[in-house]
Amino acid sequence: MDIKASDVKALRAKTGAGMLDCKNALVATDGDFQQAEKKLKELGLAAAAKRSGKAANEGRVFSSVTDSRAALVELSCETDFVARNQAFIDVGTQVTQIVIENALEEASDEILAIVDDVKSKIKENMGLKRLKSITVESNAVVADY
């Protein structure tokens, strides 16, 4: 089957996988975009699983504050390069918003799925170390920086 460069580019844009990986996934699935996307996700999770024994001593702490609630989320990763990666930062921000909106004290399935998704894209051992949601009393002031 002949795979168009535009299809490879679209799959890369959606998944963040490498060009060759995208092309191989499209070839393996006879051009089926959804199946190729699924295949890439499985390959990414498999690659991340191989790295699961590696130390994830780098990362970031994300914070968010509203009038009535504050949240802290610690995401870990293997390298400082990933900690500065925009996809990693976006996931941390997204998870922090979910924690603050739902007053979570522990990771939900939704949060774990979001972290697994970015793990499959970046292909590095990462994890949600901890999270905390705090109620802000009406007479208290809480700020993050």
N, C-alpha and C positions, 0 to 999 in steps of 0.2 A: 504494500500500500504506500502511496506517495503522501507524505506528511508535509503540509504547508508550513513555511516559516512563521506565518502569522498565527497559526494554531499553537506552535511551540512557544512563541512570544506571549500569547494570551495565557497559556497554561503556566508559564514562568511568572507572569505578573500576578496571577491568582494564588499560586502556591509558594513562590519564593525559592523554588528548587532550581538547580542548575539547568542550563540549556540542554546539555546532553541527556541528563536525567529525564527532562520533559519529553524530548524527542523519543527516547527509548520507551518511555511509558506510553506514549501515543502509538508507537509502532506495535508494542505488545498488546494493546487493546484495540487494534485496528481502527484507530482514530476516534474512539469513543472518549470524549472529553471528560465526562463524569467518572468513568472507570479509570482513566489515566490519573485523574486527581486523587481518587481513592488509593490507587497503587502507589503513587508518590507519598501519600500520607503514611501508608504502611511501611514503605521503605525508610522514611524519615524516622518513624518510631522505632524501627528495628535498629537503625544506626544509633539512635539515642540510647536504646537499651544496651547496646554493646558498650557504651561509655558510662553506664550507670554506676560502675565500680570506681570511676574517677572522682576525685575530691572536688566538690563544688564549694570552694572557699571564697569565691568572689561573689559579687552581686550588688544589690541596691536595697535601700529601704525607701518605700514610697509612703507619702502621707497626704491626707486630705482632711479639711475641716469645714463643717457647716455650722449654722447657728446652734444646732442641737446635738451634733455628733461629730466625733473625730475618728479617724481610722489610720492604722499603721499596717503595712504589709512588707515582709522581708522575702525577696526572691533571691535565690542563690544560683550561681552558674560557675563553670570551670575557669573562665578567663575574664580579665578586665575588659577585653575587646568586646565580648558579648554583653557585658554590663553596660557598655556605651552604645550598643546596637539599638537602633530606633525601634525595631520590632520588640525587643526585650523591654524597652522603656514604655512602649504603648501597652504591652500586656500588663506591666506593673500598674500603670495608671488605670487601666480598665478593671483590674481586679480590685484595686483600692476603691473605685467607685461602687462596685458591687457590694463590697464589705460595708461601706458607709450607708448605702441605700437600704440594705437589708439587715443592718445591725448584727452582722455575723460575728461569732466567736470562734468558729472553726470552719475549715474549708468545705465548701459545698461541691457537689458533683459538677456543677457548672464551672466553678473556678478551676477545678482539677482538669477539666476538659480544655479550658482555655490555655492553661499552662502546657498540657500535652500537645496541643496544636502548635504552639510556638516552638516547643522542643523538637517536633518533627520537621519544622522548617529550618531551624538553626543547626540541628544535629549535634547538640552538645548536652551534657548532663546538666539539668537545671531542676530546681524544685522550689516549692513554696515552703519556706522554713517556718514561718509563723505569721499570724495576723492578730490584730487586736482592734476592737471597736469600743469606743468610749462615749458614754453619754455626757454631754456638756450641760451642766446645771445652768439655770437662767441667770444666776448671779456670778457665773464663772467666765473667764476669758481664756480661750485656747487659740493658739496660732501655730502655724507651721512655716518653715522657711526652707 
